[in-house]
Amino acid sequence: MTPPDLSHISNWVFDLDNTLYPSDAEVMSQVDRKMTEYVARELNLSREDARKVQKDYWREYGTTLNGLMANGQVRNGREFLDFVHDIDHSVITPDPQLAAHIRALPGRRYVYTNGSMKHAEDICHHLGLTDCFDDMFDVEAADFKPKPHRSGYDLFSSRFDIKAPESAFFEDSIRNLKTAHDIGWTTILVRARPGPRDEESAGPDDHPDHVHFAVDCLKTFLSTAKTKDKAA
């Protein structure tokens, strides 16, 4: 198989959840339950009704939080994020191989997440990736306009002077990659492992037209990709 050619890439942008760690890690299932709890409490709903609101908002607005804010039901986005990300991060184990592959990428490396900065820091700490990235960009930095909304990508690109033709984006969400593709980024879909997965993550056989590369193992892809330092 011909190695994927990413020798034109200088900016390496990684989603966080279900991308830097495997989709079967018990992380987003915890966050999902906390979101349901928050919606039920704040809107005075049963758990069943709260979960329906949670998922309807995710589909319509990009994230549950964005839906709550758009409908005037949450004023303090950070309070929501702190609550739903108050989880047990010890379910994540260090991944020194992934860390080595990311550190070896030539150019600048970023995390771009719809979660909070603290959540990103906690995840990277438990994975052993703390020193792998030049910076991180969370949903608060995006003015609470989450992926897949274009405005968040534009704020990210402006902050870090990201040029689209030189950028690669690693994501588990097909719809988030669609915006990146429309901007002109190289798109890499990190597919979920076989078995149960959350509603957003792509399945093992998914490879839509706007995805340049669909991979089942991030580490394997990074280890085989042709980059600037390997181009010669």
C-alpha positions as CSV (number, residue, x, y, z in Angstrom):
1,M,0.0,0.0,0.0
2,T,1.3,3.5,-0.9
3,P,2.0,5.5,2.2
4,P,-0.3,8.5,2.6
5,D,1.4,11.7,1.3
6,L,1.3,14.5,3.8
7,S,4.5,16.1,2.8
8,H,2.7,19.4,2.2
9,I,1.5,19.6,5.8
10,S,2.9,22.1,8.2
11,N,0.0,22.4,10.6
12,W,-1.3,19.3,12.4
13,V,-4.7,19.7,14.0
14,F,-6.2,17.1,16.2
15,D,-9.6,16.7,17.7
16,L,-9.5,15.4,21.3
17,D,-12.3,13.0,22.3
18,N,-12.5,9.7,20.5
19,T,-9.6,10.8,18.3
20,L,-6.5,11.0,20.5
21,Y,-7.7,8.1,22.6
22,P,-9.7,5.0,21.4
23,S,-13.4,5.3,21.0
24,D,-14.0,2.4,23.4
25,A,-12.4,4.2,26.3
26,E,-15.0,5.1,29.0
27,V,-14.7,8.8,28.6
28,M,-17.5,10.2,26.5
29,S,-20.0,7.8,28.0
30,Q,-19.3,9.6,31.3
31,V,-19.6,13.0,29.7
32,D,-22.8,11.9,28.0
33,R,-24.4,10.9,31.3
34,K,-23.3,14.1,33.0
35,M,-24.9,16.1,30.2
36,T,-28.2,14.3,30.6
37,E,-28.0,15.0,34.4
38,Y,-27.3,18.7,33.8
39,V,-30.2,19.2,31.3
40,A,-32.6,17.3,33.6
41,R,-31.6,19.5,36.5
42,E,-31.6,22.9,34.8
43,L,-34.8,22.4,32.7
44,N,-36.6,20.4,35.4
45,L,-37.1,17.4,33.1
46,S,-37.2,13.7,33.6
47,R,-34.0,11.9,32.6
48,E,-35.8,10.5,29.5
49,D,-37.0,13.9,28.4
50,A,-33.7,15.5,29.2
51,R,-31.8,13.0,27.0
52,K,-34.2,13.7,24.1
53,V,-33.5,17.5,24.5
54,Q,-29.8,16.8,24.8
55,K,-29.6,14.7,21.5
56,D,-32.0,17.0,19.6
57,Y,-29.8,20.0,20.5
58,W,-26.7,18.1,19.4
59,R,-28.1,17.4,16.0
60,E,-29.5,20.9,15.4
61,Y,-26.9,23.1,17.0
62,G,-23.6,21.1,16.9
63,T,-23.4,20.5,20.7
64,T,-25.9,20.3,23.5
65,L,-24.3,23.4,25.1
66,N,-24.8,25.4,22.0
67,G,-28.5,24.5,21.9
68,L,-28.9,25.4,25.5
69,M,-27.2,28.7,25.0
70,A,-29.1,29.5,21.8
71,N,-32.4,28.9,23.6
72,G,-31.5,31.0,26.6
73,Q,-31.5,28.0,28.9
74,V,-27.8,28.4,29.9
75,R,-26.0,31.6,30.4
76,N,-22.7,30.4,31.8
77,G,-21.1,28.0,29.3
78,R,-18.1,27.4,31.5
79,E,-20.2,26.2,34.3
80,F,-21.8,23.6,32.0
81,L,-18.4,22.5,30.8
82,D,-16.9,22.2,34.3
83,F,-19.9,20.0,35.3
84,V,-20.0,17.6,32.4
85,H,-16.2,17.2,32.3
86,D,-15.9,16.4,36.0
87,I,-15.3,12.7,35.2
88,D,-12.8,10.0,36.0
89,H,-9.9,10.5,33.6
90,S,-8.0,7.6,35.0
91,V,-9.8,5.3,32.5
92,I,-7.3,6.6,30.0
93,T,-3.9,4.9,29.9
94,P,-0.6,6.6,28.7
95,D,0.2,6.0,25.0
96,P,4.0,6.6,24.6
97,Q,3.9,5.4,21.0
98,L,1.3,7.9,20.0
99,A,3.3,10.6,21.8
100,A,6.4,9.7,19.9
101,H,4.6,9.9,16.5
102,I,3.0,13.2,17.2
103,R,6.3,14.7,18.5
104,A,7.9,13.6,15.3
105,L,5.5,15.5,13.0
106,P,7.3,18.4,11.3
107,G,5.7,21.8,11.9
108,R,3.1,23.0,14.4
109,R,0.7,20.7,16.3
110,Y,-2.6,21.7,17.9
111,V,-5.6,20.3,19.7
112,Y,-9.0,21.7,18.6
113,T,-11.8,20.5,20.7
114,N,-15.5,21.2,21.4
115,G,-14.7,20.5,25.0
116,S,-13.1,22.7,27.7
117,M,-9.4,23.5,28.1
118,K,-9.3,21.7,31.4
119,H,-10.8,18.6,29.8
120,A,-8.2,18.8,27.0
121,E,-5.4,19.2,29.5
122,D,-6.6,16.3,31.7
123,I,-6.9,14.0,28.6
124,C,-3.5,14.9,27.3
125,H,-2.0,14.5,30.8
126,H,-3.3,10.9,31.2
127,L,-2.3,10.0,27.6
128,G,1.2,11.4,28.2
129,L,0.8,14.0,25.4
130,T,1.2,17.1,27.5
131,D,4.4,18.2,25.7
132,C,3.3,17.2,22.2
133,F,1.3,20.3,21.2
134,D,2.1,23.9,20.5
135,D,-1.2,25.0,21.8
136,M,-4.9,24.0,22.4
137,F,-8.1,25.6,21.3
138,D,-11.3,24.9,23.1
139,V,-15.0,25.8,22.6
140,E,-14.7,28.8,24.8
141,A,-11.9,30.2,22.6
142,A,-14.3,29.6,19.7
143,D,-16.8,32.0,21.4
144,F,-18.9,28.9,22.2
145,K,-19.4,28.3,18.4
146,P,-18.6,24.6,18.2
147,K,-17.5,22.5,15.3
148,P,-19.0,22.1,12.7
149,H,-19.8,25.8,12.7
150,R,-17.5,27.6,10.3
151,S,-16.9,30.6,12.7
152,G,-15.0,28.5,15.2
153,Y,-12.6,27.2,12.5
154,D,-12.1,30.8,11.3
155,L,-11.2,31.9,14.9
156,F,-8.8,29.0,15.3
157,S,-7.2,29.7,11.9
158,S,-6.9,33.4,12.7
159,R,-5.4,32.9,16.2
160,F,-2.7,30.5,15.0
161,D,-2.2,31.9,11.4
162,I,-3.3,28.6,9.9
163,K,-3.1,28.4,6.1
164,A,-5.6,25.8,4.8
165,P,-3.4,24.2,2.1
166,E,-0.8,23.4,4.7
167,S,-3.1,21.9,7.3
168,A,-4.3,18.5,8.2
169,F,-7.3,17.8,10.5
170,F,-7.8,14.5,12.4
171,E,-11.4,13.9,13.6
172,D,-13.8,11.2,14.5
173,S,-16.8,13.3,13.4
174,I,-17.8,13.2,9.8
175,R,-19.7,16.4,9.9
176,N,-16.9,18.3,11.6
177,L,-14.6,17.1,8.8
178,K,-17.0,18.4,6.2
179,T,-16.4,22.0,7.3
180,A,-12.6,21.4,7.4
181,H,-12.8,20.0,3.9
182,D,-14.8,23.0,2.7
183,I,-12.1,25.3,4.1
184,G,-9.4,23.4,2.2
185,W,-7.8,21.3,4.9
186,T,-6.6,17.8,4.4
187,T,-9.1,15.6,6.3
188,I,-8.4,12.4,8.2
189,L,-11.3,10.5,9.7
190,V,-10.3,8.4,12.7
191,R,-13.0,5.8,12.7
192,A,-14.5,4.1,15.8
193,R,-13.5,0.7,16.8
194,P,-16.0,-2.1,16.1
195,G,-18.8,-2.3,18.7
196,P,-21.0,0.3,20.5
197,R,-20.1,4.0,19.8
198,D,-21.5,7.4,20.4
199,E,-23.8,9.0,17.8
200,E,-21.1,11.3,16.5
201,S,-18.2,8.9,15.8
202,A,-17.9,7.4,12.4
203,G,-18.2,3.6,12.0
204,P,-15.5,1.2,10.9
205,D,-16.5,1.3,7.2
206,D,-17.3,5.0,6.9
207,H,-15.4,7.0,4.2
208,P,-17.5,9.9,2.8
209,D,-16.3,11.9,-0.2
210,H,-15.1,14.8,1.8
211,V,-12.7,12.7,3.8
212,H,-9.2,12.3,2.2
213,F,-8.1,9.5,4.5
214,A,-10.1,7.2,6.7
215,V,-8.1,5.3,9.3
216,D,-8.8,2.7,11.9
217,C,-5.6,3.4,13.9
218,L,-4.2,6.9,14.4
219,K,-0.7,5.6,15.4
220,T,-0.4,3.4,12.4
221,F,-1.4,6.2,10.1
222,L,1.1,8.6,11.6
223,S,3.9,6.1,11.5
224,T,3.4,5.4,7.8
225,A,2.5,8.9,6.5
226,K,5.0,10.6,4.2
227,T,5.8,14.0,5.8
228,K,8.2,16.8,5.0
229,D,11.1,15.3,7.0
230,K,10.5,11.9,5.2
231,A,9.9,13.4,1.7
232,A,13.6,13.3,0.7
